């Protein structure tokens, strides 16, 4: 009887893991297909070469942020609107670094713990989104322009 219960619990656990994995794949499939479509578009339009990274940014509008090499062989970032109707292309050297964006947040706001820094697109311009935990234990978002590091906006979410 004891072996039967252990076997049943083990089987239920394995089934749960299998269903969870299947659900994860099911949810990720549209994003994976969209990434493939974006890569084909970028290659066909010859916007970037040797693509090294692609990220999904959902802010005011949705953009794909793609890292690769431009026609001069320099590292560049491409912000491509989700419906492929608009793009913005900048050399990496045309803007500040992620580390500089973090330093701006530390200087301006005194961030306790930086969780994530990523490129996005806000107010019709490339930007860095810096997510951090502030001194009041809130999850905070601070946006600075990619080119100059100028303040754009910020907001906070309570973590309680």
CNS distance restraints for C-alpha pairs under 8 A (distance, minus, plus):
assign (resid   1 and name CA) (resid   5 and name CA) 6.41 0.50 0.50
assign (resid   2 and name CA) (resid   6 and name CA) 6.29 0.50 0.50
assign (resid   3 and name CA) (resid   7 and name CA) 5.95 0.50 0.50
assign (resid   4 and name CA) (resid   8 and name CA) 6.08 0.50 0.50
assign (resid   5 and name CA) (resid   9 and name CA) 6.15 0.50 0.50
assign (resid   6 and name CA) (resid  10 and name CA) 6.07 0.50 0.50
assign (resid   7 and name CA) (resid  11 and name CA) 6.05 0.50 0.50
assign (resid   8 and name CA) (resid  12 and name CA) 6.12 0.50 0.50
assign (resid   9 and name CA) (resid  13 and name CA) 6.11 0.50 0.50
assign (resid  10 and name CA) (resid  14 and name CA) 6.21 0.50 0.50
assign (resid  11 and name CA) (resid  15 and name CA) 6.08 0.50 0.50
assign (resid  12 and name CA) (resid  16 and name CA) 6.06 0.50 0.50
assign (resid  13 and name CA) (resid  17 and name CA) 6.25 0.50 0.50
assign (resid  14 and name CA) (resid  18 and name CA) 6.18 0.50 0.50
assign (resid  15 and name CA) (resid  19 and name CA) 6.15 0.50 0.50
assign (resid  16 and name CA) (resid  20 and name CA) 6.05 0.50 0.50
assign (resid  17 and name CA) (resid  21 and name CA) 6.14 0.50 0.50
assign (resid  18 and name CA) (resid  22 and name CA) 6.17 0.50 0.50
assign (resid  19 and name CA) (resid  23 and name CA) 6.09 0.50 0.50
assign (resid  20 and name CA) (resid  24 and name CA) 6.15 0.50 0.50
assign (resid  21 and name CA) (resid  25 and name CA) 6.25 0.50 0.50
assign (resid  22 and name CA) (resid  26 and name CA) 6.10 0.50 0.50
assign (resid  23 and name CA) (resid  27 and name CA) 6.16 0.50 0.50
assign (resid  24 and name CA) (resid  28 and name CA) 6.16 0.50 0.50
assign (resid  25 and name CA) (resid  29 and name CA) 5.90 0.50 0.50
assign (resid  26 and name CA) (resid  30 and name CA) 7.91 0.50 0.50
assign (resid  27 and name CA) (resid  31 and name CA) 7.98 0.50 0.50
assign (resid  28 and name CA) (resid  32 and name CA) 6.18 0.50 0.50
assign (resid  29 and name CA) (resid  33 and name CA) 6.15 0.50 0.50
assign (resid  30 and name CA) (resid  34 and name CA) 6.08 0.50 0.50
assign (resid  31 and name CA) (resid  35 and name CA) 6.13 0.50 0.50
assign (resid  32 and name CA) (resid  36 and name CA) 6.38 0.50 0.50
assign (resid  33 and name CA) (resid  37 and name CA) 6.27 0.50 0.50
assign (resid  34 and name CA) (resid  38 and name CA) 6.11 0.50 0.50
assign (resid  35 and name CA) (resid  39 and name CA) 6.15 0.50 0.50
assign (resid  35 and name CA) (resid  54 and name CA) 7.52 0.50 0.50
assign (resid  36 and name CA) (resid  40 and name CA) 6.26 0.50 0.50
assign (resid  37 and name CA) (resid  41 and name CA) 6.23 0.50 0.50
assign (resid  38 and name CA) (resid  42 and name CA) 6.13 0.50 0.50
assign (resid  38 and name CA) (resid  64 and name CA) 7.98 0.50 0.50
assign (resid  38 and name CA) (resid  84 and name CA) 7.81 0.50 0.50
assign (resid  39 and name CA) (resid  43 and name CA) 6.11 0.50 0.50
assign (resid  40 and name CA) (resid  44 and name CA) 5.99 0.50 0.50
assign (resid  41 and name CA) (resid  45 and name CA) 6.04 0.50 0.50
assign (resid  42 and name CA) (resid  46 and name CA) 5.83 0.50 0.50
assign (resid  42 and name CA) (resid  47 and name CA) 5.36 0.50 0.50
assign (resid  42 and name CA) (resid  48 and name CA) 6.38 0.50 0.50
assign (resid  43 and name CA) (resid  47 and name CA) 6.63 0.50 0.50
assign (resid  43 and name CA) (resid  48 and name CA) 6.82 0.50 0.50
assign (resid  43 and name CA) (resid  49 and name CA) 7.14 0.50 0.50
assign (resid  47 and name CA) (resid  70 and name CA) 6.90 0.50 0.50
assign (resid  47 and name CA) (resid  71 and name CA) 7.94 0.50 0.50
assign (resid  47 and name CA) (resid  78 and name CA) 7.93 0.50 0.50
assign (resid  48 and name CA) (resid  68 and name CA) 5.66 0.50 0.50
assign (resid  48 and name CA) (resid  69 and name CA) 5.43 0.50 0.50
assign (resid  48 and name CA) (resid  70 and name CA) 4.92 0.50 0.50
assign (resid  48 and name CA) (resid  71 and name CA) 7.01 0.50 0.50
assign (resid  48 and name CA) (resid  76 and name CA) 7.70 0.50 0.50
assign (resid  48 and name CA) (resid  78 and name CA) 7.78 0.50 0.50
assign (resid  49 and name CA) (resid  68 and name CA) 5.80 0.50 0.50
assign (resid  49 and name CA) (resid  69 and name CA) 5.02 0.50 0.50
assign (resid  49 and name CA) (resid  70 and name CA) 6.12 0.50 0.50
assign (resid  49 and name CA) (resid  71 and name CA) 7.35 0.50 0.50
assign (resid  50 and name CA) (resid  68 and name CA) 5.42 0.50 0.50
assign (resid  50 and name CA) (resid  69 and name CA) 5.84 0.50 0.50
assign (resid  51 and name CA) (resid  66 and name CA) 7.13 0.50 0.50
assign (resid  51 and name CA) (resid  67 and name CA) 5.82 0.50 0.50
assign (resid  51 and name CA) (resid  68 and name CA) 4.05 0.50 0.50
assign (resid  51 and name CA) (resid  69 and name CA) 6.77 0.50 0.50
assign (resid  52 and name CA) (resid  66 and name CA) 7.77 0.50 0.50
assign (resid  52 and name CA) (resid  67 and name CA) 5.68 0.50 0.50
assign (resid  52 and name CA) (resid  68 and name CA) 5.40 0.50 0.50
assign (resid  53 and name CA) (resid  66 and name CA) 5.68 0.50 0.50
assign (resid  53 and name CA) (resid  67 and name CA) 5.03 0.50 0.50
assign (resid  53 and name CA) (resid  68 and name CA) 7.05 0.50 0.50
assign (resid  54 and name CA) (resid  64 and name CA) 6.70 0.50 0.50
assign (resid  54 and name CA) (resid  65 and name CA) 5.65 0.50 0.50
assign (resid  54 and name CA) (resid  66 and name CA) 4.35 0.50 0.50
assign (resid  54 and name CA) (resid  67 and name CA) 6.33 0.50 0.50
assign (resid  55 and name CA) (resid  64 and name CA) 5.60 0.50 0.50
assign (resid  55 and name CA) (resid  65 and name CA) 5.12 0.50 0.50
assign (resid  55 and name CA) (resid  66 and name CA) 6.42 0.50 0.50
assign (resid  56 and name CA) (resid  62 and name CA) 7.47 0.50 0.50
assign (resid  56 and name CA) (resid  63 and name CA) 6.18 0.50 0.50
assign (resid  56 and name CA) (resid  64 and name CA) 4.73 0.50 0.50
assign (resid  56 and name CA) (resid  65 and name CA) 6.35 0.50 0.50
assign (resid  57 and name CA) (resid  62 and name CA) 5.68 0.50 0.50
assign (resid  57 and name CA) (resid  63 and name CA) 5.19 0.50 0.50
assign (resid  57 and name CA) (resid  64 and name CA) 5.96 0.50 0.50
assign (resid  57 and name CA) (resid  65 and name CA) 6.98 0.50 0.50
assign (resid  57 and name CA) (resid 119 and name CA) 7.72 0.50 0.50
assign (resid  57 and name CA) (resid 120 and name CA) 5.76 0.50 0.50
assign (resid  57 and name CA) (resid 121 and name CA) 7.72 0.50 0.50
assign (resid  58 and name CA) (resid  62 and name CA) 4.36 0.50 0.50
assign (resid  58 and name CA) (resid  63 and name CA) 6.44 0.50 0.50
assign (resid  58 and name CA) (resid 120 and name CA) 7.90 0.50 0.50
assign (resid  59 and name CA) (resid 120 and name CA) 7.37 0.50 0.50
assign (resid  59 and name CA) (resid 121 and name CA) 7.21 0.50 0.50
assign (resid  59 and name CA) (resid 122 and name CA) 6.95 0.50 0.50
assign (resid  60 and name CA) (resid 122 and name CA) 6.53 0.50 0.50
assign (resid  61 and name CA) (resid  81 and name CA) 7.86 0.50 0.50
assign (resid  61 and name CA) (resid 121 and name CA) 7.71 0.50 0.50
assign (resid  61 and name CA) (resid 122 and name CA) 7.72 0.50 0.50
assign (resid  62 and name CA) (resid  81 and name CA) 6.19 0.50 0.50
assign (resid  62 and name CA) (resid  82 and name CA) 5.52 0.50 0.50
assign (resid  63 and name CA) (resid  79 and name CA) 6.16 0.50 0.50
assign (resid  63 and name CA) (resid  80 and name CA) 5.34 0.50 0.50
assign (resid  63 and name CA) (resid  81 and name CA) 4.41 0.50 0.50
assign (resid  63 and name CA) (resid  82 and name CA) 5.09 0.50 0.50
assign (resid  63 and name CA) (resid 120 and name CA) 7.33 0.50 0.50
assign (resid  63 and name CA) (resid 121 and name CA) 7.01 0.50 0.50
assign (resid  64 and name CA) (resid  78 and name CA) 7.86 0.50 0.50
assign (resid  64 and name CA) (resid  79 and name CA) 5.77 0.50 0.50
assign (resid  64 and name CA) (resid  80 and name CA) 5.10 0.50 0.50
assign (resid  64 and name CA) (resid  81 and name CA) 6.35 0.50 0.50
assign (resid  64 and name CA) (resid  82 and name CA) 6.45 0.50 0.50
assign (resid  65 and name CA) (resid  77 and name CA) 6.78 0.50 0.50
assign (resid  65 and name CA) (resid  78 and name CA) 5.66 0.50 0.50
assign (resid  65 and name CA) (resid  79 and name CA) 4.68 0.50 0.50
assign (resid  65 and name CA) (resid  80 and name CA) 6.42 0.50 0.50
assign (resid  65 and name CA) (resid 119 and name CA) 6.96 0.50 0.50
assign (resid  65 and name CA) (resid 120 and name CA) 7.06 0.50 0.50
assign (resid  66 and name CA) (resid  77 and name CA) 5.66 0.50 0.50
assign (resid  66 and name CA) (resid  78 and name CA) 5.03 0.50 0.50
assign (resid  66 and name CA) (resid  79 and name CA) 6.50 0.50 0.50
assign (resid  66 and name CA) (resid  80 and name CA) 7.78 0.50 0.50
assign (resid  67 and name CA) (resid  75 and name CA) 7.17 0.50 0.50
assign (resid  67 and name CA) (resid  76 and name CA) 5.89 0.50 0.50
assign (resid  67 and name CA) (resid  77 and name CA) 4.74 0.50 0.50
assign (resid  67 and name CA) (resid  78 and name CA) 6.46 0.50 0.50
assign (resid  68 and name CA) (resid  75 and name CA) 5.67 0.50 0.50
assign (resid  68 and name CA) (resid  76 and name CA) 5.55 0.50 0.50
assign (resid  68 and name CA) (resid  77 and name CA) 6.58 0.50 0.50
assign (resid  69 and name CA) (resid  73 and name CA) 5.18 0.50 0.50
assign (resid  69 and name CA) (resid  74 and name CA) 5.21 0.50 0.50
assign (resid  69 and name CA) (resid  75 and name CA) 4.52 0.50 0.50
assign (resid  69 and name CA) (resid  76 and name CA) 5.47 0.50 0.50
assign (resid  70 and name CA) (resid  74 and name CA) 5.58 0.50 0.50
assign (resid  70 and name CA) (resid  75 and name CA) 6.43 0.50 0.50
assign (resid  70 and name CA) (resid  76 and name CA) 5.87 0.50 0.50
assign (resid  70 and name CA) (resid  91 and name CA) 7.61 0.50 0.50
assign (resid  74 and name CA) (resid  91 and name CA) 6.78 0.50 0.50
assign (resid  74 and name CA) (resid  92 and name CA) 7.73 0.50 0.50
assign (resid  75 and name CA) (resid  91 and name CA) 6.04 0.50 0.50
assign (resid  75 and name CA) (resid  92 and name CA) 5.61 0.50 0.50
assign (resid  75 and name CA) (resid  93 and name CA) 7.95 0.50 0.50
assign (resid  76 and name CA) (resid  89 and name CA) 7.04 0.50 0.50
assign (resid  76 and name CA) (resid  90 and name CA) 5.60 0.50 0.50
assign (resid  76 and name CA) (resid  91 and name CA) 4.04 0.50 0.50
assign (resid  76 and name CA) (resid  92 and name CA) 4.85 0.50 0.50
assign (resid  77 and name CA) (resid  89 and name CA) 5.82 0.50 0.50
assign (resid  77 and name CA) (resid  90 and name CA) 5.41 0.50 0.50
assign (resid  77 and name CA) (resid  91 and name CA) 6.17 0.50 0.50
assign (resid  77 and name CA) (resid  92 and name CA) 6.32 0.50 0.50
assign (resid  78 and name CA) (resid  87 and name CA) 6.79 0.50 0.50
assign (resid  78 and name CA) (resid  88 and name CA) 5.74 0.50 0.50
assign (resid  78 and name CA) (resid  89 and name CA) 4.52 0.50 0.50
assign (resid  78 and name CA) (resid  90 and name CA) 6.57 0.50 0.50
assign (resid  79 and name CA) (resid  87 and name CA) 5.41 0.50 0.50
assign (resid  79 and name CA) (resid  88 and name CA) 5.13 0.50 0.50
assign (resid  79 and name CA) (resid  89 and name CA) 6.41 0.50 0.50
assign (resid  79 and name CA) (resid 120 and name CA) 7.77 0.50 0.50
assign (resid  79 and name CA) (resid 121 and name CA) 7.28 0.50 0.50
assign (resid  79 and name CA) (resid 126 and name CA) 7.49 0.50 0.50
assign (resid  80 and name CA) (resid  84 and name CA) 6.15 0.50 0.50
assign (resid  80 and name CA) (resid  85 and name CA) 7.89 0.50 0.50
assign (resid  80 and name CA) (resid  86 and name CA) 6.07 0.50 0.50
assign (resid  80 and name CA) (resid  87 and name CA) 4.37 0.50 0.50
assign (resid  80 and name CA) (resid  88 and name CA) 6.66 0.50 0.50
assign (resid  81 and name CA) (resid  85 and name CA) 6.21 0.50 0.50
assign (resid  81 and name CA) (resid  86 and name CA) 5.41 0.50 0.50
assign (resid  81 and name CA) (resid  87 and name CA) 6.08 0.50 0.50
assign (resid  88 and name CA) (resid 126 and name CA) 7.99 0.50 0.50
assign (resid  90 and name CA) (resid  94 and name CA) 6.37 0.50 0.50
assign (resid  90 and name CA) (resid  95 and name CA) 7.90 0.50 0.50
assign (resid  91 and name CA) (resid  95 and name CA) 7.55 0.50 0.50
assign (resid  92 and name CA) (resid  96 and name CA) 7.91 0.50 0.50
assign (resid  94 and name CA) (resid 147 and name CA) 6.13 0.50 0.50
assign (resid  95 and name CA) (resid 146 and name CA) 5.13 0.50 0.50
assign (resid  95 and name CA) (resid 147 and name CA) 3.96 0.50 0.50
assign (resid  95 and name CA) (resid 148 and name CA) 6.44 0.50 0.50
assign (resid  96 and name CA) (resid 100 and name CA) 6.03 0.50 0.50
assign (resid  96 and name CA) (resid 101 and name CA) 6.95 0.50 0.50
assign (resid  96 and name CA) (resid 146 and name CA) 5.87 0.50 0.50
assign (resid  96 and name CA) (resid 147 and name CA) 5.98 0.50 0.50
assign (resid  96 and name CA) (resid 148 and name CA) 6.49 0.50 0.50
assign (resid  96 and name CA) (resid 149 and name CA) 6.51 0.50 0.50
assign (resid  97 and name CA) (resid 101 and name CA) 6.39 0.50 0.50
assign (resid  98 and name CA) (resid 102 and name CA) 6.28 0.50 0.50
assign (resid  98 and name CA) (resid 117 and name CA) 6.35 0.50 0.50
assign (resid  98 and name CA) (resid 118 and name CA) 7.35 0.50 0.50
assign (resid  98 and name CA) (resid 128 and name CA) 7.34 0.50 0.50
assign (resid  99 and name CA) (resid 103 and name CA) 6.20 0.50 0.50
assign (resid 100 and name CA) (resid 104 and name CA) 6.23 0.50 0.50
assign (resid 100 and name CA) (resid 149 and name CA) 7.84 0.50 0.50
assign (resid 101 and name CA) (resid 105 and name CA) 6.43 0.50 0.50
assign (resid 101 and name CA) (resid 117 and name CA) 7.86 0.50 0.50
assign (resid 101 and name CA) (resid 128 and name CA) 6.82 0.50 0.50
assign (resid 101 and name CA) (resid 130 and name CA) 7.33 0.50 0.50
assign (resid 101 and name CA) (resid 144 and name CA) 6.97 0.50 0.50
assign (resid 101 and name CA) (resid 149 and name CA) 6.44 0.50 0.50
assign (resid 102 and name CA) (resid 106 and name CA) 6.21 0.50 0.50
assign (resid 102 and name CA) (resid 114 and name CA) 7.51 0.50 0.50
assign (resid 102 and name CA) (resid 117 and name CA) 7.35 0.50 0.50
assign (resid 102 and name CA) (resid 130 and name CA) 6.84 0.50 0.50
assign (resid 103 and name CA) (resid 107 and name CA) 6.05 0.50 0.50
assign (resid 104 and name CA) (resid 108 and name CA) 5.90 0.50 0.50
assign (resid 104 and name CA) (resid 149 and name CA) 7.39 0.50 0.50
assign (resid 105 and name CA) (resid 109 and name CA) 5.38 0.50 0.50
assign (resid 105 and name CA) (resid 110 and name CA) 6.60 0.50 0.50
assign (resid 105 and name CA) (resid 111 and name CA) 6.38 0.50 0.50
assign (resid 105 and name CA) (resid 130 and name CA) 7.57 0.50 0.50
assign (resid 105 and name CA) (resid 142 and name CA) 7.09 0.50 0.50
assign (resid 106 and name CA) (resid 110 and name CA) 4.38 0.50 0.50
assign (resid 106 and name CA) (resid 111 and name CA) 5.05 0.50 0.50
assign (resid 110 and name CA) (resid 134 and name CA) 7.38 0.50 0.50
assign (resid 110 and name CA) (resid 135 and name CA) 7.82 0.50 0.50
assign (resid 111 and name CA) (resid 132 and name CA) 6.27 0.50 0.50
assign (resid 111 and name CA) (resid 133 and name CA) 6.41 0.50 0.50
assign (resid 111 and name CA) (resid 134 and name CA) 5.18 0.50 0.50
assign (resid 111 and name CA) (resid 135 and name CA) 7.04 0.50 0.50
assign (resid 112 and name CA) (resid 132 and name CA) 7.21 0.50 0.50
assign (resid 112 and name CA) (resid 133 and name CA) 5.81 0.50 0.50
assign (resid 112 and name CA) (resid 134 and name CA) 5.31 0.50 0.50
assign (resid 112 and name CA) (resid 135 and name CA) 5.96 0.50 0.50
assign (resid 113 and name CA) (resid 132 and name CA) 5.49 0.50 0.50
assign (resid 113 and name CA) (resid 133 and name CA) 5.18 0.50 0.50
assign (resid 113 and name CA) (resid 134 and name CA) 7.04 0.50 0.50
assign (resid 114 and name CA) (resid 130 and name CA) 7.28 0.50 0.50
assign (resid 114 and name CA) (resid 131 and name CA) 6.13 0.50 0.50
assign (resid 114 and name CA) (resid 132 and name CA) 4.13 0.50 0.50
assign (resid 114 and name CA) (resid 133 and name CA) 6.41 0.50 0.50
assign (resid 115 and name CA) (resid 130 and name CA) 7.74 0.50 0.50
assign (resid 115 and name CA) (resid 131 and name CA) 5.49 0.50 0.50
assign (resid 115 and name CA) (resid 132 and name CA) 4.99 0.50 0.50
assign (resid 115 and name CA) (resid 133 and name CA) 7.21 0.50 0.50
assign (resid 116 and name CA) (resid 130 and name CA) 5.92 0.50 0.50
assign (resid 116 and name CA) (resid 131 and name CA) 5.14 0.50 0.50
assign (resid 116 and name CA) (resid 132 and name CA) 6.90 0.50 0.50
assign (resid 117 and name CA) (resid 128 and name CA) 6.71 0.50 0.50
assign (resid 117 and name CA) (resid 129 and name CA) 5.72 0.50 0.50
assign (resid 117 and name CA) (resid 130 and name CA) 4.49 0.50 0.50
assign (resid 117 and name CA) (resid 131 and name CA) 6.28 0.50 0.50
assign (resid 118 and name CA) (resid 128 and name CA) 5.60 0.50 0.50
assign (resid 118 and name CA) (resid 129 and name CA) 5.37 0.50 0.50
assign (resid 118 and name CA) (resid 130 and name CA) 6.64 0.50 0.50
assign (resid 119 and name CA) (resid 126 and name CA) 7.25 0.50 0.50
assign (resid 119 and name CA) (resid 127 and name CA) 5.82 0.50 0.50
assign (resid 119 and name CA) (resid 128 and name CA) 4.56 0.50 0.50
assign (resid 119 and name CA) (resid 129 and name CA) 6.12 0.50 0.50
assign (resid 119 and name CA) (resid 146 and name CA) 7.93 0.50 0.50
assign (resid 120 and name CA) (resid 126 and name CA) 6.00 0.50 0.50
assign (resid 120 and name CA) (resid 127 and name CA) 5.19 0.50 0.50
assign (resid 120 and name CA) (resid 128 and name CA) 5.76 0.50 0.50
assign (resid 120 and name CA) (resid 129 and name CA) 6.36 0.50 0.50
assign (resid 121 and name CA) (resid 125 and name CA) 5.54 0.50 0.50
assign (resid 121 and name CA) (resid 126 and name CA) 4.51 0.50 0.50
assign (resid 121 and name CA) (resid 127 and name CA) 5.37 0.50 0.50
assign (resid 121 and name CA) (resid 128 and name CA) 7.89 0.50 0.50
assign (resid 122 and name CA) (resid 126 and name CA) 6.44 0.50 0.50
assign (resid 122 and name CA) (resid 127 and name CA) 6.31 0.50 0.50
assign (resid 125 and name CA) (resid 145 and name CA) 7.23 0.50 0.50
assign (resid 125 and name CA) (resid 146 and name CA) 7.91 0.50 0.50
assign (resid 126 and name CA) (resid 145 and name CA) 6.19 0.50 0.50
assign (resid 126 and name CA) (resid 146 and name CA) 5.35 0.50 0.50
assign (resid 126 and name CA) (resid 147 and name CA) 7.65 0.50 0.50
assign (resid 127 and name CA) (resid 143 and name CA) 6.49 0.50 0.50
assign (resid 127 and name CA) (resid 144 and name CA) 5.55 0.50 0.50
assign (resid 127 and name CA) (resid 145 and name CA) 4.29 0.50 0.50
assign (resid 127 and name CA) (resid 146 and name CA) 4.44 0.50 0.50
assign (resid 127 and name CA) (resid 147 and name CA) 7.87 0.50 0.50
assign (resid 128 and name CA) (resid 143 and name CA) 5.63 0.50 0.50
assign (resid 128 and name CA) (resid 144 and name CA) 5.42 0.50 0.50
assign (resid 128 and name CA) (resid 145 and name CA) 6.26 0.50 0.50
assign (resid 128 and name CA) (resid 146 and name CA) 5.92 0.50 0.50
assign (resid 129 and name CA) (resid 141 and name CA) 6.56 0.50 0.50
assign (resid 129 and name CA) (resid 142 and name CA) 5.88 0.50 0.50
assign (resid 129 and name CA) (resid 143 and name CA) 4.78 0.50 0.50
assign (resid 129 and name CA) (resid 144 and name CA) 6.93 0.50 0.50
assign (resid 130 and name CA) (resid 141 and name CA) 5.63 0.50 0.50
assign (resid 130 and name CA) (resid 142 and name CA) 5.16 0.50 0.50
assign (resid 130 and name CA) (resid 143 and name CA) 6.30 0.50 0.50
assign (resid 131 and name CA) (resid 139 and name CA) 7.01 0.50 0.50
assign (resid 131 and name CA) (resid 140 and name CA) 5.64 0.50 0.50
assign (resid 131 and name CA) (resid 141 and name CA) 4.61 0.50 0.50
assign (resid 131 and name CA) (resid 142 and name CA) 6.55 0.50 0.50
assign (resid 132 and name CA) (resid 139 and name CA) 5.87 0.50 0.50
assign (resid 132 and name CA) (resid 140 and name CA) 5.27 0.50 0.50
assign (resid 132 and name CA) (resid 141 and name CA) 6.51 0.50 0.50
assign (resid 133 and name CA) (resid 137 and name CA) 5.73 0.50 0.50
assign (resid 133 and name CA) (resid 138 and name CA) 5.48 0.50 0.50
assign (resid 133 and name CA) (resid 139 and name CA) 4.81 0.50 0.50
assign (resid 133 and name CA) (resid 140 and name CA) 5.90 0.50 0.50
assign (resid 134 and name CA) (resid 138 and name CA) 5.51 0.50 0.50
assign (resid 134 and name CA) (resid 139 and name CA) 6.70 0.50 0.50
assign (resid 134 and name CA) (resid 140 and name CA) 6.52 0.50 0.50
assign (resid 137 and name CA) (resid 158 and name CA) 7.41 0.50 0.50
assign (resid 137 and name CA) (resid 159 and name CA) 6.90 0.50 0.50
assign (resid 138 and name CA) (resid 156 and name CA) 6.10 0.50 0.50
assign (resid 138 and name CA) (resid 157 and name CA) 5.57 0.50 0.50
assign (resid 138 and name CA) (resid 158 and name CA) 4.78 0.50 0.50
assign (resid 138 and name CA) (resid 159 and name CA) 5.55 0.50 0.50
assign (resid 139 and name CA) (resid 156 and name CA) 5.67 0.50 0.50
assign (resid 139 and name CA) (resid 157 and name CA) 5.09 0.50 0.50
assign (resid 139 and name CA) (resid 158 and name CA) 6.33 0.50 0.50
assign (resid 139 and name CA) (resid 159 and name CA) 6.38 0.50 0.50
assign (resid 140 and name CA) (resid 154 and name CA) 7.21 0.50 0.50
assign (resid 140 and name CA) (resid 155 and name CA) 5.75 0.50 0.50
assign (resid 140 and name CA) (resid 156 and name CA) 4.22 0.50 0.50
assign (resid 140 and name CA) (resid 157 and name CA) 6.17 0.50 0.50
assign (resid 141 and name CA) (resid 154 and name CA) 5.32 0.50 0.50
assign (resid 141 and name CA) (resid 155 and name CA) 5.39 0.50 0.50
assign (resid 141 and name CA) (resid 156 and name CA) 6.29 0.50 0.50
assign (resid 142 and name CA) (resid 151 and name CA) 7.88 0.50 0.50
assign (resid 142 and name CA) (resid 152 and name CA) 7.76 0.50 0.50
assign (resid 142 and name CA) (resid 153 and name CA) 6.09 0.50 0.50
assign (resid 142 and name CA) (resid 154 and name CA) 4.34 0.50 0.50
assign (resid 142 and name CA) (resid 155 and name CA) 6.82 0.50 0.50
assign (resid 143 and name CA) (resid 151 and name CA) 6.22 0.50 0.50
assign (resid 143 and name CA) (resid 152 and name CA) 5.29 0.50 0.50
assign (resid 143 and name CA) (resid 153 and name CA) 5.32 0.50 0.50
assign (resid 143 and name CA) (resid 154 and name CA) 6.06 0.50 0.50
assign (resid 144 and name CA) (resid 148 and name CA) 7.92 0.50 0.50
assign (resid 144 and name CA) (resid 149 and name CA) 4.91 0.50 0.50
assign (resid 144 and name CA) (resid 150 and name CA) 5.12 0.50 0.50
assign (resid 144 and name CA) (resid 151 and name CA) 4.59 0.50 0.50
assign (resid 144 and name CA) (resid 152 and name CA) 5.26 0.50 0.50
assign (resid 144 and name CA) (resid 153 and name CA) 7.42 0.50 0.50
assign (resid 145 and name CA) (resid 149 and name CA) 4.69 0.50 0.50
assign (resid 145 and name CA) (resid 150 and name CA) 5.25 0.50 0.50
assign (resid 145 and name CA) (resid 151 and name CA) 6.69 0.50 0.50
assign (resid 145 and name CA) (resid 152 and name CA) 6.69 0.50 0.50
